[in-house]
């Protein structure tokens, strides 16, 4: 039977071995490759390979550094590559970063030195006990409590539980010593992307050139050099955003990537679409990067001027309903191969420009589009017409029952432009209805809407009249 001294010696040996069982730190310099998949819900999946230098077999701790401050440590997955049998037994995420405030907080109740410089440049050193940091340092110097003490606070050592940058601390088990390649993947907040489009219409408003850009923002707290970049477009569901203390981001850098043809490759992925940049790119911390997504030219375009009514017109007796009512301006095109497009378009903002007579492109309006599959039609509401206006008058009203009426309307449309236009009048009636009479052909657009097309020559004024019977 072992003696108490022998047992104590064995325990000390194990403790010493445990303290010494630390593998070399792993940093971004050990990366073999990194791939970043960014979702448009402020989320990214990072997958990186690194070579770990393990000087022995068995268990030990390893600091896996240069991870994002916004990482979700619950999502970390590690696997060995090429027969490496490394496994993680325990993981700790250390994100209590070094800062003046954190350092002082760690020394509350402890003795520090305050170095004060006099006007004659001589220095005095005060030994003080730091009592509090709330609202500013509070010291006990001798038998006095001192507020607003001038001078520099010096600390004897760096607290062990503060780190210079966010770090995963793993307890690893390795069956062998030497260099071993592993792949680590994890989700991180703080990365997002969005799409923006520039459409330049021609002089006749019949065709447009469209350029799409993606804007990738990295506020994750880490940089990724020469990364494979993938973007996922779609409405990916997330349950609850993880709550972690993220590093404060104070500065943003904008990087514009050089335009390249076919810079993204698109493919279907689950119920979403995946766009892969066909060259490596670097995503710096606090950087906004813009990369060309697509380009189409001479896309067939249709401009529509639309007047839209209101359902309450048909429920009440009225007179002059609107005056100088403006037409809404819509641009429509199809996202198909025949139009020079045909790629699923991620949701984003389309900004429309047109060249003026002096040759300068001027901003003409913008609208947001949702995720749009190929072969679908896109409608942009870009503004209201300046020179095409209308007055709307209810000229007759007959109440046939408490929920039934027949009424007549005149819409006087005036075209003050130096060119001919066509105005589309859409009247949302609702209920059961029928057009009794009209000066222009009436179209039943859907169960609740009447549509009229009214062509006008330049400078012309046209009266659209109609009578409708409604039951609701």
N, C-alpha and C positions, 0 to 999 in steps of 0.2 A: 504494500500500500504506500502510495506516495505521501511524503511528509508535507506538512503545511508549507514549509519553505519551498519545496519543489513545486507545489501547486501555484504558489505565488509567483515563482520564477516563470512558470509556463504561461500564466496569465499576463505577466509583464511582457513576455516575448510576443504573445499574440497581439497585445495592445500596440507594441512598437511596430510590429509588422503592419497592423491596420493603419497606423498613422503614416507609415512610409509608402503604403500602397496607393500611390498617386501616379497616374499616367501623364505624359506630356500633354499640355493644352492643345486643343484643335482650334485653329482660326481660319479666317477666309482664305489665307494663303495656302491652306491644304486642300482647297476645292479643286476637284478635277473638272466638274461641270456643274451648271446650275440651270434649272428651268423654272420659269415663273408663269403660272396661269392666273390671269387677273379676271375677276368677275365684276360685272357692273353693279355690285351690291356692297362695295367697300370691303372686298375680301379677295385674298389671293392664296393660291396653293403654291408652295415653294418645294421643289424637289432638288436636292443637291447631293453630289457624291464627294466624299473626302477620303483621304488616306490617313488612317490613324497610326501613330508610331507607338506600339505597345511593347515595352521593354521586357515583358515577362508574361507568362501565362497565369491564369487565375483571376481573382477579383481585384478591382481597384476603382478609384474615382477618376473621372476625366471631365475637364471643363470644355464644353462645346460652345465656343464663343462666336461673336459676330452674327447673332441671330436677331431678328427684329424685336424692338421693344414692344410691339403690338402683337407678338406671337400668341397663339392660343396653345399653351403647353399640353392641354388635354388631347390635342390632335397629332402630337409627335409620333412618328412611326420610324423605326430603325430596322434595317435588314443588311445582312452581309452580302458582299458581291464576290463571286469567284471562289466560293468555298469558305469564305470567312465565317466563323461561327460565333461572332460577337453578339452578345445579348445584353439588354438593359435590365437590371434588377430593380433599380430605383432611380427616380428623376426628381430633381429640384430645379425650379426656375428662379433665378436670382436676378431681380430687376430693381433692387434698392441702389440706385446709382449715386456715385459720388457727386456731391454738390456742397457749397458752403453751408447751406441750410441743414442738409442731412448730417454733415460732419459735426456741426454744433449740437444738433439734437442728440447724437450718440454720446456726447460728453456732458450732458446735463447731470449734475451731481458729482462731477469729477473735477480734478484740479487741472487748470490750464495756465498758460502764461500770456499776459497782455504786455506787448512791447509798445511803449509810448515814446514819441520823439519830441524833444523840446525845441524851442525856437533857435537855440544855439546848436542844433543838430545832434546834441547828445541824446542818448536813449536811456530810458528807465524800464526795468522789467518788474512787473507786478505778478506775484503768484496769487491766483484767484480761483475760487470755486464757482463754476457756472451753475446758477440756480434755475434759470429758465431762458428760453429763446422766444417765447410768445410776445410779439410786439417789439422785439429787440432784446439783446442779451442783458441778463441781470446777473451781477457778480456779487460774491461775498469776498471782500478784500480785508483781511484782518478781522476786526469786529464790526465792520461797516458793510451795509448793503448799498451797492453802487449801480446806478442807472446811467446809461449814456457814456460809459467809460471810453475815452478816446484811445486810439492805438490799434495795433494789429494783434489778433488772437493767434497764438501758435499752439499746436497740438503735439503731444509727444509721439503719437503713432497713428496709423490708419486702422480704423475698426475693421475686423475681419469680415463682418457681414455687409460691407459696402463693396460694390464692384464698379469698375470703370465703365463697363458696357454690359448690356443684358447678356446673361450666360445661362445655358443649361448645364447643370452639374449631374452627371450620370454615374451611377455605380454599375460598372461593367463586369461581365464575366467573359473571358476569352480562353479558348482551349489551347492557344499557342501564342508565342511571342513573335514580334516582328511587325512589319508594315501590313496593315489590313485595310482593304477598301470597303467602305460602307455607303449606303444610301440613306439619307434622312429626308423625310417629308413632313410638312406641317402646314397648317393654315395660319394666316396672319391677317389682322385687320389693317387698316391704314393704307390700303392700295385700292385704287379704283380706276375706271376708264370710262370714257364717254365718246360718242361720235359727233362730229360736226361736218356739215356739208356746205359747199359753196356752189350756187347755181348762177350762171351768167346767161341771161336770156338775150336773144338776138333783137334786132330793131323791130321786127314784125311780131314779136312775142309768140313765135310759132315753134322755136327750138331753143334748147338750152344745153350748155356744157356743165357737167356736174363733177365736182371733185369731192371725195370724202376723206376726212382726216380722223384719226383716233387720237385722243389725248389721254395719256397714262400718267397718273399721279402716284408718287411714292412717298407716303408719310408713315411708313411702317417702322422706321427707326433703324434700318439697315440698308446697305447698298449691295447691288448684285451686278457684278462685272461680266461682260460677254455672256449674257444670259439668253437662253432660248425663250422667246416671249410668245405666249399664247393668250388669246382673249376669248372669253365665253360670252356670247350674247344670248339673253333669254332671262326669264323671270325665275331665278333659282330661289327656292324657299329656304329661309333660315328660321330657326326656332327662336332662340334668344341670343342677341349679340353678347359675347363674353365680356366680362367686366374686369379689366386689368388696368394697372397704372401705366400709362404710356408716357414716353418721353415727350416733353413739350417741343413742338415744332414752331420755330420762329421765322424761318427763312425759306423762301421758295426759289428754285432755279428753273428757268424755262429752257428747254433744249428742243430745237427744231431739227428733225432728222432730214437728211437730204432726200428729195423726191426720187423714188425709184419705181419703175413700172413693175406691176405684179409683185409688190412687196409683201402682200399677205396672201396666203393660201386658205381658202374657205372649205369647210367640210361639215356635214351633219354630225351632231354629237348628242346622243340621247334625244331629248325633246328640245334641244338648243342648237346653236351653231357655234363652231369653233373657228377662229381665225389665227393662223400661225404665221408669224413674221419669218420670212425665209432667209434671214441672216441674223447673227448674234447682235445684241444691243446691250448697253449698260444702263441700268436703272439706278441712278444716284439717289441718296437719301435727300428728301425735301426737293425733289425735282419734278417738274411737269414736262413731259416729253410728248411731242406731236409727230406722228408718222402717217404718211399717206396710206389710205385704205383702198381706194378705188378711183377710177377716172372714166367718164363717159362723155362723148361729144355728140353734138347735133341731135340731142334727144327730142323726139316729137313732143310738142307742148301745146296745151290748150288753155287759153285764158277765158275765164267766165266772170261776168258781172252779175251778181245775184241780189235780188230784193227778196226779203223774207218777212212775211206777216206775223200775226199773232193769233192764237186760237180764241182769245176773248172777243175779237172783233165780231164773231158770229153768235155770241151769247147775249149781246147787249145792244141797245139802241145808241147810236152815236152820230157824229157829224164828220168834221175834219179829224182824221185819225193821226196823220203825220204830215209834216211839211219839210221840204228839202231833205228828204230821207236819202241817205247815201247808199250806194251799191257796195256790197262786199266784193273784193277781188280775190279770185281763186285761180291757182295754177294747178293743172293736172297733167300727170304723165304716168306711163306704165313702166314698172320695173321688170323689163324682160330683155331677152337677147336681141330682139329686133330693134329695140330702142337704144342699144349700146350698153345695157346694164345686165340684169339677170342674176346678180349676186344678192343673197339675202342681206337686207340693210339693217344694221343695228339701230335702235332708237337713238334719236339725237335731234339737233337743231339744224334746220336748213335755212341758210341766209341767201337771199336773192339779190343779185346785182344786175344793173343794166348800164350799157355805155351811153353817155350823153353825146350831144352833137360835137363837142370838142374832143371826144375820144377818151374821156375819163369814165371809169366805172363808178357808179353811184349806188348806194344801198337802197333797195326798194322794198324791203320787208323781210320777215322771218316767221317761221312756224316750226313747231315740234312734230316729229313723226314718231310713231311707236315702232317696235320691231316689225319689219315688213318682209314677208316671204317674197321670193321671186315670182314674177308674173302677176303681181298684185298692182292695183292702181293706187297712186299716191296723190292726195289732194292737199294743197298748201293754201291756207288763208293768210294772205300777205298784207292786207290793208283795206282801205276804203277808197273808192273812186272820188276824185275831186270834181270832175266836170260832168258827171252823170248823176242826176238827182231826181227825186220823185215826190209828188204829193198824193196822199191816199185819203179819199173821202167816201164815207158811207152815204149813198144817195137815197136809199129807201130801206125801211125796216117794217116787217110785219110779224107780229107774234101770233103764231097759229095755235099754240098751246103753251103751258108753262115750260115745256122742254122741246119746243119746236118753233122754228122761225124761217122766214125767207127774207133775204136782204140783197141789196145791190150795191156795187162799188165801182168807183172810177179811180184808176191809178194813172196820174199824168206824169209821164216820164220825159225828161228833157236831156238831150245830148248836146253839150256845149263843146265837145271835142271837134277837132278838125279832121276827123275820120269817122267812118261808120262803125257802129258797135251793135252788139246783140245783148239784150238784157233778159235774164231768166228770172221770172217772178214765181216764187214758191209760197203758197198759202197753206199753212197748217190748219186745217179745218177741224178735224176730229169728229167723233160721233158718226152717225149715218148721214151721208150727204150726197147731193147730185147737183151738177151745174145745169141750171135751167136755160141760161143763154150766155153767150160771151162774144166779144168782138174779135178775139183771136182763138185758135183751136186750144181747147183745154185738154191737158194730159193728166191722167190719174197716176201720179208718181208712185204712191203707195196708198195704203188704206186710209191715211189721214192727211194727204197732201195733194193739192192741185198745183200743176205747173203750167206756165205760159211762157212762150218765147216771143220776145218783142224786138224785131230789128229796127234800128234807127239810123238814118243817114246823118252826116255831120250837120250840126245845128238844128236838127229836127226835134219836134215835140210830138209825142204820140199818146193818145188816151186809150188805155186798156179798160174796157168795161165788162162786167160780168154779174150774173145773178145766180145765187146759190140757195138751195133748200137744205136745211140742217135739222136733224133730230138727235138729241143727246140725253 
